[in-house]
């Protein structure tokens, strides 16, 4: 479980750097909102990582093992590239900023492939709920570094030092990769590259048939679509509502820490009793309702924040964090359960790649949508887009049933 914490922190830090710190950096450097929204396209490696995931299943790095070796190959360059990114000026070197952010996204997506595979091989079936809840917790806590600490530092230090401090938070993941051993339950690597590429997709489709495979993939795409769009431009939204960077760093982000931690922990414990299917239903409703908090904040409109408006911001962010903490814990556990341990890296990468499509391609349109619709109507649209994923639960995760386990037997409503 402690390893799950380190895995989550290492996975979340570079992503939240792209989601929170880079948009704030670009906004303060005078880059337009449309351009900031288009920066979401830089995250395309998260949606295509399944293409090179078979390589991580098939090949191992000498001396370190199949999983640990790939961890170090991605984490060390991530530290270097994040630190280098802060040496650039967006107004003068925007193309280099794009290249640097794209490199962070590629390395981060590749790191996620191996960290997800390691976590799936590490956890037994009955540990998936709690282990993934701790992973989600650490993932969200990692977001407080670029989303809170770095923003606070940006009011007092140059951006070059801010990015250097942020980069150093990759060190715990590097230390973890050096200290752990390969998972004892890991299945032998595929014998050929063709086997690593073809068999994961063949097994997934044949498991329950084409129709169910399509429904599962559609659910993975849609379940967090509304929530992902809602928070895509969160930091620029807070700035336009009149909040200073320090307000966002101290109040908005930290107001989301404990609700997210509590939400993910409660989600993990409740999943032991509820089962993953029922958790997807209940937590998904909370996740959907949390979007209305942003609509309320947009309805209040921009103004100089006083004590009451700071409380409103804390309540909105806190409830959103609770909903996402619950929903993500159940969602990640569902993805892990749908993965066959024999093809961990490739299938996990396929599912998480599809889940990242809204964050990458759909979110690239958010800047244009906000400028066309306004913030209030934009958040209403996000709420509407959260509904189809909930409706698909009727087929992919019925309230009282559980799908067949990919390892044999059944994984019922109660793990």
N, C-alpha and C positions, 0 to 999 in steps of 0.2 A: 504494500500500500504506500510506503514511503517512496518507492521507485515511481509509482504512478504520479505522485506529487511533483517530482523532479521532471518527469516526462511532460506533464501538463505545462509546467512553467517554461520549459525549453521550447515547447511547441507554440505557446501563446505569445511570447515576447516579440518575435519578428513580425507576426501577423498584425498585432495591435500597433506596432510601430508604423506599419503601412496604413492602418485604419484610422489612427488617432494623431500620432505625432507628425507624420508627413503632411496631412491636410492642414493642420494648424500652422506648421512651418510655411507651407505655400500661401496660406491665407494672409499671414503677417508679412509676407514678402511681396504682396500685391498681385498674386496670380488669381485669375478670374474663377468664379464659382463653377462655370461650365468646364473649365480646364481641370479643376480639382476633381469634379465628378468623373471626368474621363480617365483620371489616374487609376480608377478602379480596374481598367483594362490591363494594367500592369500586373494584376494578380492572376493572369491567365494560367500560369503554371499550376495553381491549385485545382484548376478544372481539367487539366490535361496530364496530371501526374501519373495516371494509370498507364500512359503510353510507355514510360520508362521504369515503372515499378517492377516489371518482370526481371529487369537487370539486377535489382536489389534482392530478389528472391533467388536468382540463379547464381550470382557471383558473390564472393566474400573478399574482404580486404585482408591481405596477409598479416598475420601476427595478432590481429584483434578480433577476428570472427565475423560472421555474416552480419549481425545486427550492430555490435559495438563499433566495428570498423566504419560502417556507413554513418553512424552517429558523428564520429570525429571528423570524417571527411566533409560533412556539412556544417558542423558547429564552429569549427575553427575559421573557415572562410566567412561565415556569418558575422562573427565578431569583427573581422577585419573590414568587411564591406560597410557595415553599419557605422563604424568609426570614420571611414573615408567619406561617407555620404555627407557628413556634417561639414566637411571642408569646402563644399560647393555652395554657390549662390544661385538660388532658383531663378532670379531675374536675369542673370548673366549666363548661366550654364544649365538651362532647363533640360536640354537634350541629355547631358551627363547625369542629371538628377533622374531622368527617366531610365537610363541604363543602370544606374546604381540601384534604384528601387526594383527594377526587373530582376537584377541579380539576387537581391534579398528575397524576392518572391520565389525564384527558382530554387535557391538553396533551402528556403524555409519549407517549400512544398516537398522537396526531396527528403528533408529531415522528418517531416510528418509521415512519409511512407514508412520509414524504418521505425520511428517511435510508435506508430500505431500497430505495426506488425509485432514489435517486441512486447507491447502491452497485451495484445491479444494472446500471444503465446505464453505470457507470464501468468495470466489470470485463469482460474478454473471457471466453469460455467456459473457456479453459484456465487462467484466473486465479481461477475461482470457489473452488476448494478452499483455496488459500493466502490469498486475500483475505478469505474468510469466517472462516478460522482466526484471522487477525489481529484481525478484528472481534470474534470471541468472546473472544479474549484481553483486548482493551481493555474489553470489556463486563464481564468478571469483575473486572478491575483496578479499574474504576469502583466496583464493589461494595464495595471495601475502604474507600472514603471513608465512606459511611454505616454500613457494617458493622464497621469497625475504628477508623479515626481518630475518627469522631464518638462512638463508644462510650467510647473512652479520654478524650476531651475531656469527656464527660458526667460523669465522676467528679471533674472539677475546675472545670467552668464551668456556669453556668445553661443550661437548654435553649434559651433564646432565642439565646444566642451560638453554641451548637452548630449550630442550624439555619442561622444566618447564614453560618457558615464553610462548611457543607455546600453552601449555595446558591451561593457564590462559585465552586465548582468547575464551574458551568455556563459560566464565562467562556471556557475553551478552545474549546468548541463554537461559541460566538458568534464568536470570532476566526476560526475555520475558515470559517464561513459567509461572513464578510466577505472572506476572502482567496481562496477557490477560485472557479472559473468553472463554468458549466453544462457537463455532460458532453458531449463532442464527438459521442458515438454516440447521444445522446438522439433518440428518434423524435418527430415533431411531435405536438403535443397533439391529442386528439380534437376534431373540428370542432363537435360538439354534445354537450350533457350526456347526451342519450339514448345516443349512441354510447359515451360514457365509462362509462355504467352497464351497458348491455346486452351489448356486444361482449366484454368480458373473461370473463363467465360463459359466453357462447355458445361462444367459442373453446375454453375449458377443457373443456367437456362434449363438444364435437365432436371434440376432439383424439384421444381413445382410446375414446370411448363412455361411456354412463352408468355401466356396471358398474365400469370402471376408475376413473372419476372418484370414485365412492363409496368404493372401496377406498383410493384415495390420501387422501381426506379423513379416512377412519377411521384410517389410519396416522398422519397428522399429529396427530390428536387423541390417540392412544393411546401413541405412542412414548415420550414423556417424562412420562406420567401418574404412574407410580410414583415416579419421581425428584422430580417437582414436589411431590407430596403429602408425601414424606419430609422435605423441607426447608422446608415451609410454616411450621412453628412451631419452626424450628431454634433461634432465639435464646431463646424461652421454655423450650425443652427444656434447653438448656445451663444456664440459670438454675435450673431445678428440679433439675438434677443437682448443684447446689452450687457452680457456678463463678461467680465475680464478674464484673462487667461488664468489668473490666480484663483478666481471664483470657481472656474471649471475644474482646475487641478485639485483644490482643497475640498470644495463642497460637492460638486457634481460627481466626480469620480469616486471620492471616498464614501459618499452616500450610497454608492452602488456596491461597495466592498462587502459589508456584512450581510445585506440581503442576498447577494450572489453566493456567498459562502454558506449561509444558512439554507438557501434554496437548494443548492447542489447537495449538501449533506443530508437535508431532510429528504430530498428526492432519492438519494441512494438508499437511505434507510427504509423509506416508504416502498421503494421498489421490491425490497425483500418480501414485504407482505402483500403489496398490490399486484406485483408482476409488472413486466415491462409494458404489456398492452394497455392495461388500465392507467398506468402512469402517463402514457402518451396522450390519452384522452384528457385526464384531469389537468396535467401540467400544460398541455396545449391550450386549454381554455384560459388559464392564467396568463400565458404568453401572449395570446391574442388581445385580451383585455388591457394589458399593459400598454399597447399602442395608443389607446385613447388618452393616456396621460400626456403624450407628446402633442396630441391634438389640442388638449386643454391648454398646454403651455403656449402653443401657437395662437390659440384664440385670445389669450391674455395680451399677446402682442409684445413688441420690443419696448423696453422702458429701462430707466436707470434702476438697477436692482437694489431694493431696500431689504430690510430683514425679512419681511413677509415673502417677498419674491424669492429670496434665497431658500426659504423653507419649502415653497412650492417646488422649486427645482430639485431639492433634495428628495421630496416625496415622489416626484415623477421618476427620477432616476433610480431611486430605491426600489420602487415597485417593478420597474422595467427589469432591473437586475434580478429580482426575485423570480419573475416569470421566466426570464432567459435561463437562470440557473436551474430551475426545475425542468423546463422544456429541453434544454440541451443535455442534461444528465440522462433523461429518458431516451432522447434521440440517439445519442452516442452509444448507449447500451444496446439499442435496437440494431444499429449498424454492426456493432461487434457480434451480436447474436446471429446476424445474417451472414457472417463471414465463416467460411470453412477453414479451420486451422491448417489444412493441407496447402492452402493457397492464400495465406494471410496477407502478405504485402500487396499482391495484385488486386484481390477482391476488396480489401479495405480501401485501397487507393481509388478503385473504381467508384465505390459508394461515396467516399468523402469528396472525390472530384465532382461528382454530380451535385452534392450538397453545396459545393462552393460556386456553382454556376451563377446563382442569383447574386452572390456577393461580388462576383467579378463582372459579368456581362450585363445583368439587369441593373446592378447598382451604378453602372457607368452612365445610365440614363437619368439618374436621380437629380443631377444638377439641372438638366434641361426640364425635367418634370416640375421641380420646385419653381423655376423661373416662369414656367407656363401656368401652373396651377396655383402657386402660392403654398406656403407651408401647411396651412390648415387642410386644404383639399388634398395635398400630397399625403398627409397622415391618414386621412379617410381612405384613400386609395390603398395604402399599405394594409389597413385593417381588412379591407375587402379581399385582398390577395392572400390573406392568411386563412381564409375559409376553405378553399379547395383541398388543401393538405389535410385539414381536419376531417373532411368528408371521406377521403380515401382510407381513413382508419377503419371504416366499416368493412373494407375488404382485406387490408393488409395486417390489421391488428384488431380483430373483433374484441369487444369488451371482455368476453368470458373465455376466449380461446387463445392458444399460442401456436405458432407455426412449427412444423417439424424442425428439430435441431439439425444443423448441417453435419454434426458429428454422429448422428444416429439417435434413435429414440425421439422423445418429444420434449419441448421446452414449454410447458404449460403456462397458465396465467401466473402461477406462483413458482418462482425459480426454485 
